[in-house]
């Protein structure tokens, strides 16, 4: 854990031994939630912060609770408040945690390949409110019998301006390129082949709801979807970044519908690994496979419009292709050619800090600074 105002790490501990930590969320009730490749989501009580010392008094020694989760999927858990926040995070309201649960030992290969399960837990009650077989909603690809793995989850807080009244809304993106909106475990809307036929959705991020509130009856939500690279630079570029809007369909009893916006960013053909919106909803950071961060602006107009502002080049970022992965990878430069060890240039994670709007990104492993973070001061309006 880092204290950004002190520009120094505060404390560290081993939360998932001999495996990677893939996702972290902070619960306002002084609780840190971690997900690891060992197949567990763990809950840690954060000790008091000593202001004068600039550090935490004692690191957590043991998680007070844990949830078994799938250890083979690329999908990170999603954690969000049940209602749209109006200010500081409130620990008294209910929160939801969505994840892909671990399959039972009795499942055979045919069962596992037919789809996946999405589970939503309400906290602090620790009650399962949704447990749905997402593979039952149909295939996204013609001729395919499987939607593949769940690749991304994104919860949506409830808001009174929305025409849909389900209490638990979650977006699910899968390996076959399908985007699904679930409301209390029921499919409300879907969008097939978002990035192209059979192309998986690798990352997803929802524009902060307070930033897009307007004096109108209908709530419009904008989300960014990221996908893999299309191949070499000589091949035609494919869509690796797509912006989709969730709106009410006036022709169908105001039911929710997912629609790609008309103005899109041209494909960069490098692959997208992480996405993060700034708090004001005007800027989205796009972490790429080549070690660069693309900055995209959402223009304030009657219809949603996006444009690319530029790129930030991280340490170790090179103009080269790279395997997807959260670990050092071994790749092949030519078919059946020599094996060359190289570390990933992928931007595994990035986010904007609340208040200051600093952009924080994970340093690529290729930079020789594994475990380090990079802090960027870019397009800020706050001091």
Phi, psi and omega in degrees: 000140182247145169258101187293327181293334177266348181057047181204153175290145183262316184197155175215151177204164180269110182263330180223088186302139173059029178205172182271142168273120187258340186203142178224141174221147179251121176272134184303338182277043178054043181231133175255135180246126182237147175236135182233166178288355178281358177088029179223144168253122186242149181246127184237135173275123182275126180289165182300148179267125179272110187298314183293325183276338181070031181205172175272144186296309180220136175287151176300142180256334182206138177292139181273349177200158176207154180236126175293136180221170183293136183253008181243346182278157174276355189284131174271154174293161175236138183226125185206156177287150182291333178235157182296124180292143180252357180192229176294153179299135185252116181288348184278341181275162180285149176236156177243144174234117180254138179203172175262110185290160178289135180287155179287155180294337183280352181289137174266177184297322181295326178290318182291329183278347185282343180166206183210165180248139174245130182236137178238128181249132176270130180242146010271007181294337183058048182243134177283117182257339178220132174214097189233144176275101183290342178288350181276356186271359178107161184274148178270342185242132179296130180087359180253142181257005184222141175272358179075199181282157170284127186255331183204145177232143179212114178280153180237117177297148179285143180219141183295338180285344182285141179283334178275139189247016178293145185277333184235104181250132180214136175267137182233125176245139184236179186292335180276003177087022182258136175248125184238141172251118178256137173236110184054039176086000181249137179289121179260329181203157178210155176222117184270151173049053185301315183256004184131166184296118175073009180270124184289152171269118186264335183211153181208141178211136182261134176299133181306130185294318180301334183284345185243013178290134177225166180279071178212164185282335187256139180262127179244125183247133179248134180228153177250136178241136179238149182222184184281171175287151180279354181132218182285166181292340180282342181278155177301136182289145178246170180287117175246359178214125183225138176252127184236141180249136175258115184225172174271135180272109182294335181274354183227057175054035177060028174290149181292146179218145179258122183227126172296140179287157185288327181263117182236162176277134176302143181297135179267347176061034179240344181092138180247128183248337181206152181219144177205131176269144170286157186302326182278358177073011182265341187223138176234132177265132184243104176283132187246168179287339185268010178089004179254158177244120179271134178253122184239132180260137171263112183282143180274098177221178180297320175251144182297129180228139180233151176210150180276129180267332182156192183228151169247130181260117180282164174300131179087357179289127183230158176276069181215155176287161183206145176291150173285138176167157177261014186217169175297133187241156173249127184233176182239128180282330179226155176303127180060023182268190182292148178274133181237125178280130176210153180262152187294143173262004186296137170278098188288331184203147173205151179199158175262134180285142177295142176085293184279337180062027170292147175261123180247130180227152176283133178291134179299148179299331181293345181282355182074020182226053182301133180091356181270161175238154176244134180246124184247139173253098189221128175051040180271152174247351180257152177272000000 
